[in-house]
Amino acid sequence: MPEKESLDSETLWQRLGLARLREALTEVHQFSEAFERALRGLPSCSACAKSALLERIRLTGRRLGTEAVSLSALAENLKESAALAEAVEARLAADAPAPCRCPTTVCTCHG
């Protein structure tokens, strides 16, 4: 059952046009896990541990910063897409064509 839920979740992300956002979130999660592993691998000497940690923070922070910028851009695009979809839906609802009422099989009122 978990495989089906995973597939359904992936399909939903793709159907909504959010596959790239999902990939970015997965990457951020992977970076977080890598950082936690790095913390566990620090030297026992506090001074050396702080120095190593600061270097790893700098490198990881650069990668996470890049991902954050990408996520912000994706979020903005998503907002614009949602607004456009809502506007199109409203316009279609307001301008819905009347059903054809021609008694013959060939339409004469929508020609």
C-alpha positions in Angstrom: 0.0 0.0 0.0 2.8 2.6 0.7 4.0 2.1 -2.9 0.6 3.0 -4.2 0.4 6.1 -2.0 3.8 7.2 -3.2 2.8 6.7 -6.8 -0.4 8.7 -6.2 1.5 11.4 -4.5 4.0 11.7 -7.3 1.2 11.7 -9.9 -0.6 14.5 -7.9 2.6 16.6 -7.8 3.1 16.1 -11.6 -0.6 16.7 -12.4 -0.4 20.1 -10.6 2.8 21.0 -12.4 4.8 20.9 -9.2 7.3 18.2 -10.1 10.2 20.6 -10.0 9.1 22.0 -6.6 8.9 18.4 -5.2 12.4 17.7 -6.5 13.7 20.9 -4.9 12.1 20.0 -1.5 13.6 16.5 -1.8 17.0 18.0 -2.4 16.6 20.3 0.6 15.7 17.3 2.8 18.8 15.5 1.5 21.0 18.4 2.4 19.5 18.5 5.9 20.2 14.8 6.4 23.8 15.3 5.1 24.3 18.2 7.6 23.2 16.0 10.5 25.6 13.3 9.4 28.3 15.9 9.2 27.6 16.9 12.8 28.0 13.4 14.0 31.3 13.2 12.2 32.9 16.2 13.8 36.3 15.8 15.7 36.2 15.4 19.4 38.3 18.5 20.0 35.9 21.4 20.4 38.1 24.0 18.6 38.6 21.6 15.7 35.0 20.7 15.7 33.9 24.4 15.5 36.4 25.1 12.7 35.2 22.1 10.7 31.6 22.9 11.4 32.0 26.5 10.2 33.5 25.3 7.0 30.7 22.8 6.4 28.1 25.4 7.3 29.5 27.7 4.7 29.5 25.1 2.0 26.0 23.7 2.9 24.6 27.2 3.4 25.7 28.1 -0.1 23.8 25.1 -1.6 20.8 25.7 0.6 20.7 29.4 -0.4 20.6 28.4 -4.0 17.8 26.0 -3.4 15.9 28.6 -1.4 16.1 31.1 -4.3 14.9 28.4 -6.6 12.0 27.6 -4.3 11.0 31.2 -4.1 11.0 31.6 -7.9 8.9 28.4 -8.2 6.5 29.6 -5.5 6.0 32.9 -7.4 5.4 31.1 -10.7 2.9 28.9 -8.9 1.0 31.9 -7.6 1.0 33.5 -11.1 -0.2 30.2 -12.6 -3.0 29.8 -10.0 -4.2 33.4 -10.6 -4.2 32.9 -14.4 -6.1 29.6 -14.0 -8.7 31.4 -11.7 -9.1 34.2 -14.2 -9.6 31.8 -17.1 -12.1 29.8 -15.1 -14.1 32.9 -14.2 -14.1 34.1 -17.8 -15.2 30.7 -19.1 -18.0 30.6 -16.5 -19.1 34.1 -17.4 -19.0 33.5 -21.2 -20.3 29.9 -21.2 -21.9 29.2 -24.6 -25.6 28.5 -24.7 -26.4 24.9 -25.7 -27.4 24.4 -29.3 -31.2 24.1 -29.8 -31.3 23.4 -33.5 -34.0 20.7 -34.2 -32.0 19.3 -37.1 -28.7 17.4 -37.0 -26.9 20.3 -38.6 -26.5 23.4 -36.4 -27.9 26.6 -37.9 -27.6 28.9 -34.9 -23.8 28.6 -34.4 -22.6 28.9 -37.9 
